[in-house]
Amino acid sequence: MIKIRPYRKRQDTKLLDLLLSEGDMWAIYSAPDQRDLYFLNCEKSLTYLLYEEDEVIGYIRAIEDYSYYIYILDLLVRKDKRGHGYGKLLIEHIQHEFPNLTVFVMSDEDDYYIKQGYHKVGSIFEVK
């Protein structure tokens, strides 16, 4: 059975298992010297975990811009669970939780979001 639950600190190990399963792609969050900071960010963000039974198979992390917008920062579904609509399910969960706010995705995976039918608005730039 698939369930979406809000992230809680006690779920760090399950989320870490998912991040580690991605290898270098998510190492910035799963590296031993970064984990505590990332889990603190998950606590302070709108973070939801996607469970299949007791296993975390996906998650989404977003921030709210003072009741104007929601920005999705992270979206991940376990490799062997992709293609079943779980990523879209997580995005729809955010939309359901915040029905009056516009949701934006901050990502470099444009092809996925275009395939989902989302419209690209502007772009993101790094300021140094």
N, C-alpha and C positions, 0 to 999 in steps of 0.2 A: 504494500500500500504506500502511495506517495503522499507525503505531508510536507508543508512548509511551516517552519517554526522560526520565531525571532531568535537571533543569536544571543547566547548568554556565555559568560566567561568559562563556565564549566565545560563548554563544547570545544575548547581550544584544540584538544588532541584530535578530535574528529575532523575539524577544519584543516588542521595541519596535515593530516593524512591525505586529504584531497589536494592540497597545494603541493605536497611532495610528489604526488603521483604525476604531476605535470612536468617535473624535472626543472631544467634551467628557465623555462618560460615564466615561472612564478617564483624564482629563487630570491628575488628582491624581498618578497614577503616571508618566505619560509626559511631563509638563512638563519642560523642560530643567533646571530647578533642583531637580527631584525624582527624576530618573532614577537617579542613582548610589545614592541612599538606597534606592529601591525594589529595584534589582538586588541590593544588599547584603541586603535583607530576603528576596529570593528565594533567595539562597545559604544563608541561615541557616534557612530554612523547608523544609518538605517540598514541593518544587515539581517538577511534571512537565509536560513539553511534549508535545502531541499533534501528530505530524507526518503529513502526506500528502506522500509523496515527500520533498523537501527543504524544504517550506514548513510553518511552524508554523501550524496552524489552530485550536489551542486550548491551554489550559493550566489547571492547578489548583495552588493554593498553600494549604498547611495547616500547622498547628503541632500538636505533640504536647504533651499535658499530663502529662509525666512518667509515661508508661505507663498512664495512666488513660483518656484520651480523645484523639481527634483532632478538631480544629476546622478546618473548611474555611473559609478566609478569602476566597479568590478562585476563581471558576470562569468561564471565558470561552471561547466558541467563536465563530470568525469568522462574521459575519452570514450569508454565503452558504453556510455549511456547517451551519447549525442545522437541527434537525428530523430528523437522521439518527442520533440516539442518542449523539452524541459526548460530551456533557456527562455523561450517565449512565455512559458508558464510563470517563471520568476518575474519577468517584466510585467506581465499582466497582474501579478500579485501586488507589485508596487503601485500600479495604476489603480487597483481596487482599494488599496489602503489610503491613497491620496487622490480621490476622484476629481478634485477641483484644481489640481495643479498640473501644469505641463511637464512632461517627463522628457529629459534629454539624456543621451548616452555619450559619454566621453570615452572614445575607443579608437584604436588603430585597426580594428577588425571590420572595416567598412563593408566588405562583401557579405558578411553574416547579416548585418542590419539592413542592407539593401534587399537581400533575399527575403527578409521578414516583412518587407514592404514599408519600412520606415523611411522618412524623408530626411535627407541631409540638409542641415541648416548651418551655414557658416563653416568654420573650422576652428581648431585649437592650435594655439601657438605657445611655444615655450619662451618665457621671458627670463633672461639671465641677468 
